Amino acid sequence: MTRYLTTLALALAAAFLTPQVKAEKVMIYREGQLVNPTDVAAVLGKTRSVRLLDETPAAPAKYVSAAAAALAKTSARTPLLAHGREEAPVDASAVSLPVRFAFDSTDILPAARTQLDALADGIKLLAPDSIVTVEGHTDAVGSDAYNLELSRNRARAVRDYLVQHHGIDASRLKTVGYGESRPIEGAEPTAGVNRRVQFRGA
């Protein structure tokens, strides 16, 4: 009986002391969707989204699960929040863009530049000493090693674009590649939605 009570006590202690892992919330923009720089700054800087005085107020964005984001076929212009309900963008921990590159290349296609330009405007709203991590992700087509290297190179290409075209200090932008190891929840590993670049405040 003593052994049973001791085991039960240890199990209860472990349950209460083990930190609860929360699902990460990611603001997911679809291709061609307008990126709001103040929302980007709110997520990356963990500050409240403050709109510029000359801006017209925007309607609150709706956020849905990442599975719905992967399967969405609408032309809605609001970003999707993985694992979220209708919450403010500041509740997200990262911003995901479907940055398009030339096939088997790190050349950023012109279609991706509008979103990257708006993201750069959001980074410029952050404190001058803030750091942003640029994460490269791929789908599962190809070998693990190939995808890992491709994701690293594409993250660097995005960093270089932000430095060269927007004057953001390179020391403020860290890069990392995850290859195919972190697909969007609910999406097939080979789905195109997994080919993305994510940004998070460091």
C-alpha positions in Angstrom: 0.0 0.0 0.0 2.8 2.4 0.8 4.4 1.7 -2.5 1.1 2.5 -4.3 0.7 5.8 -2.4 4.3 6.8 -3.1 3.8 6.0 -6.8 0.5 7.9 -6.9 2.1 10.9 -5.1 5.0 11.0 -7.6 2.6 10.8 -10.6 0.5 13.6 -9.2 3.5 15.8 -8.5 4.8 15.1 -12.1 1.4 16.1 -13.5 1.3 19.4 -11.6 5.0 20.3 -12.0 5.3 19.4 -15.8 4.8 22.6 -17.7 1.8 22.6 -20.0 2.8 22.8 -23.6 0.7 25.2 -25.6 0.2 24.9 -29.3 2.1 27.6 -31.1 0.0 30.3 -32.8 1.2 31.5 -36.1 -0.3 34.3 -38.2 -0.4 32.6 -41.7 -0.7 34.8 -44.8 -1.7 33.3 -48.0 -0.2 34.1 -51.4 -1.3 37.6 -52.6 -2.8 38.6 -49.3 -2.1 42.1 -48.0 0.3 42.1 -45.1 -0.4 44.6 -42.4 2.9 46.1 -41.1 1.4 47.1 -37.7 0.2 43.5 -37.2 3.6 42.2 -38.1 5.2 44.6 -35.5 2.6 43.5 -32.9 3.5 39.8 -33.4 7.3 40.2 -33.7 7.6 42.8 -31.0 4.9 41.4 -28.7 3.4 44.9 -28.4 -0.1 46.1 -29.0 -0.9 46.8 -32.7 -0.9 50.6 -33.0 -2.2 52.0 -36.3 -0.8 55.1 -37.8 -2.9 58.2 -37.4 -3.6 58.6 -41.1 -4.7 55.0 -41.5 -8.3 54.1 -41.7 -9.2 51.5 -39.0 -9.3 48.0 -40.3 -11.9 45.4 -39.4 -10.8 42.9 -36.8 -9.1 39.9 -38.4 -10.6 36.4 -38.0 -8.2 33.6 -37.3 -8.9 29.9 -37.8 -7.0 26.7 -37.4 -3.9 25.8 -39.4 -5.7 22.8 -40.9 -8.3 25.2 -42.3 -5.5 27.5 -43.5 -4.0 24.6 -45.4 -7.3 23.7 -47.0 -8.7 27.2 -47.5 -9.5 28.0 -51.1 -11.1 31.4 -50.5 -9.7 34.8 -51.5 -10.3 36.3 -48.0 -7.8 39.0 -47.2 -7.4 38.3 -43.5 -4.5 36.2 -42.2 -5.2 32.9 -40.5 -4.0 32.1 -37.0 -2.8 28.5 -36.5 -4.4 26.9 -33.4 -6.4 30.1 -32.7 -9.9 31.4 -32.3 -10.8 35.0 -33.0 -7.9 36.6 -31.2 -5.8 39.7 -31.7 -2.7 39.2 -33.8 -0.5 39.9 -30.8 -1.5 36.4 -29.5 0.5 34.9 -32.4 4.2 34.1 -31.9 5.3 34.1 -35.5 4.3 35.4 -39.0 4.3 33.0 -41.9 4.6 34.1 -45.5 4.4 31.9 -48.6 7.6 33.3 -50.1 7.9 32.0 -53.7 11.3 31.1 -55.1 12.3 30.0 -58.6 12.4 26.2 -58.8 15.3 24.6 -57.0 16.7 28.1 -56.3 17.0 30.9 -53.8 15.9 33.5 -56.3 12.8 35.3 -54.8 10.1 35.6 -57.4 8.5 39.1 -58.0 5.2 37.9 -56.7 6.6 37.5 -53.2 8.1 41.0 -53.0 5.0 42.9 -52.0 4.5 40.8 -48.9 8.2 41.0 -48.0 8.1 44.8 -48.5 5.2 45.1 -46.1 6.9 42.8 -43.6 10.0 45.0 -43.8 7.8 48.0 -42.9 6.6 46.0 -39.9 10.2 45.3 -38.8 11.0 49.0 -39.1 8.3 49.7 -36.5 10.1 47.6 -33.9 12.7 48.9 -31.5 16.0 49.5 -33.2 17.8 46.8 -31.1 15.1 44.1 -31.7 16.1 40.8 -33.3 14.0 38.9 -35.8 14.6 35.3 -36.7 14.0 34.3 -40.3 13.0 30.6 -40.6 13.1 28.6 -43.8 10.7 25.7 -44.2 10.1 23.2 -47.1 7.6 20.5 -48.0 8.7 16.9 -47.8 9.4 16.4 -51.5 13.1 15.5 -51.7 15.6 14.2 -49.2 15.9 15.5 -45.6 19.4 16.8 -46.2 18.5 18.5 -49.4 15.5 20.2 -47.9 17.4 21.3 -44.8 20.1 23.0 -46.9 17.5 24.6 -49.2 15.6 26.0 -46.3 18.7 27.5 -44.8 19.7 29.1 -48.1 16.2 30.5 -48.7 16.1 32.0 -45.2 19.4 33.7 -46.0 18.1 34.9 -49.3 15.1 36.6 -47.5 17.5 38.1 -45.0 19.6 39.5 -47.8 16.5 40.9 -49.5 15.5 42.7 -46.4 19.0 44.1 -45.9 19.6 45.2 -49.5 16.2 46.5 -50.4 15.1 47.9 -47.1 18.2 48.8 -45.2 17.5 46.6 -42.2 20.7 46.0 -40.3 21.9 42.4 -41.0 22.8 42.0 -37.4 19.1 42.2 -36.5 18.2 39.3 -38.7 19.1 35.8 -37.6 18.5 32.9 -40.0 17.7 29.2 -39.5 16.5 26.4 -41.7 14.2 23.6 -40.6 13.7 21.8 -43.9 10.7 19.6 -43.9 10.7 18.9 -40.1 8.0 21.4 -39.1 5.0 21.1 -41.4 1.9 23.2 -40.8 -0.4 21.2 -38.6 -3.2 19.6 -40.5 -1.4 19.8 -43.8 0.0 16.9 -45.7 3.9 16.9 -45.5 4.2 17.3 -49.3 1.6 20.2 -49.4 2.8 23.5 -50.9 1.6 25.4 -47.9 4.6 24.0 -46.0 6.9 25.9 -48.4 7.1 29.1 -46.4 9.3 31.5 -44.5 8.3 32.3 -40.9 9.4 35.3 -38.9 9.5 35.6 -35.1 10.9 38.0 -32.6 14.0 36.7 -30.8 
